[in-house]
Amino acid sequence: MLTGKYGDPNSENIEMVQNAMGATFSNLISEWRFEEGTLVLKQRSGKIDKGFLTFENPTVEREIALGAMQRQQKAGKKSILTSVGRISKA
């Protein structure tokens, strides 16, 4: 379904996951990279019969982090993000 819309993934990796009983299963992780961000599909997530699909957009993530930092500063709290210099207004 995703390959029909976006083509072949830019990368595919297989990692091994283990359930509570000790059985191991392969977990295919596929990534499609775009100008706006990265689409990640995990075959297994949390449970062996559940998958996970997410879109990671660095611009939106940065805006969310900056908004949280500004709310903390308004509340008079020092942000750990600014103290270690991890977030910058680019």
C-alpha positions as CSV (number, residue, x, y, z in Angstrom):
1,M,0.0,0.0,0.0
2,L,2.7,2.5,0.9
3,T,5.0,1.4,-1.9
4,G,2.1,2.0,-4.3
5,K,1.9,5.6,-3.2
6,Y,5.5,6.5,-2.3
7,G,7.6,3.9,-4.2
8,D,10.2,1.7,-2.6
9,P,11.5,2.7,0.8
10,N,14.8,4.6,1.0
11,S,16.0,2.1,3.6
12,E,14.8,-1.2,5.2
13,N,16.3,-2.8,8.2
14,I,15.4,-6.0,10.1
15,E,15.9,-6.1,13.9
16,M,15.0,-8.9,16.2
17,V,12.4,-8.4,18.9
18,Q,11.5,-10.7,21.8
19,N,8.2,-11.3,23.5
20,A,7.6,-12.0,27.2
21,M,7.9,-15.7,26.7
22,G,11.3,-15.4,25.2
23,A,10.4,-16.1,21.6
24,T,12.1,-13.9,19.0
25,F,10.7,-12.4,15.8
26,S,12.0,-10.3,13.0
27,N,10.8,-6.7,12.8
28,L,11.0,-5.0,9.4
29,I,11.5,-1.3,9.7
30,S,11.0,0.7,6.4
31,E,11.8,4.4,6.0
32,W,10.7,6.8,3.2
33,R,12.5,10.2,3.4
34,F,11.0,13.3,1.9
35,E,11.8,17.0,2.0
36,E,9.2,17.5,4.8
37,G,10.3,14.6,7.0
38,T,10.5,10.8,7.3
39,L,7.8,8.2,7.2
40,V,8.7,5.2,9.3
41,L,6.8,1.9,9.2
42,K,7.6,-0.8,11.9
43,Q,6.2,-4.3,11.3
44,R,6.0,-4.9,15.1
45,S,5.6,-2.4,17.9
46,G,4.9,-3.3,21.5
47,K,3.2,-6.5,20.5
48,I,4.1,-8.9,17.8
49,D,0.8,-8.5,16.0
50,K,0.8,-4.7,16.1
51,G,2.6,-2.4,13.7
52,F,3.5,1.3,13.9
53,L,3.4,4.1,11.3
54,T,4.7,7.5,12.1
55,F,5.7,10.7,10.2
56,E,8.6,12.6,11.7
57,N,8.7,16.3,10.7
58,P,11.8,18.1,12.2
59,T,10.3,21.5,11.6
60,V,7.1,20.8,13.5
61,E,9.0,19.0,16.3
62,R,11.2,22.1,16.7
63,E,8.2,24.4,16.8
64,I,6.5,22.2,19.5
65,A,9.7,22.1,21.5
66,L,10.1,25.9,21.2
67,G,6.5,26.5,22.2
68,A,7.0,24.2,25.3
69,M,10.2,26.1,26.2
70,Q,8.4,29.5,25.9
71,R,5.5,28.3,28.1
72,Q,8.1,27.2,30.7
73,Q,9.9,30.5,30.6
74,K,6.6,32.4,31.0
75,A,5.9,30.2,34.1
76,G,9.4,31.1,35.4
77,K,10.9,27.7,35.0
78,K,14.3,27.1,33.5
79,S,14.2,24.8,30.5
80,I,16.6,21.9,30.3
81,L,16.6,22.3,26.5
82,T,18.1,25.8,26.7
83,S,20.5,24.9,29.5
84,V,22.2,22.2,27.3
85,G,21.8,24.2,24.1
86,R,19.8,21.6,22.2
87,I,17.2,23.8,20.7
88,S,18.0,26.8,18.7
89,K,15.8,29.1,16.7
90,A,17.0,28.4,13.2
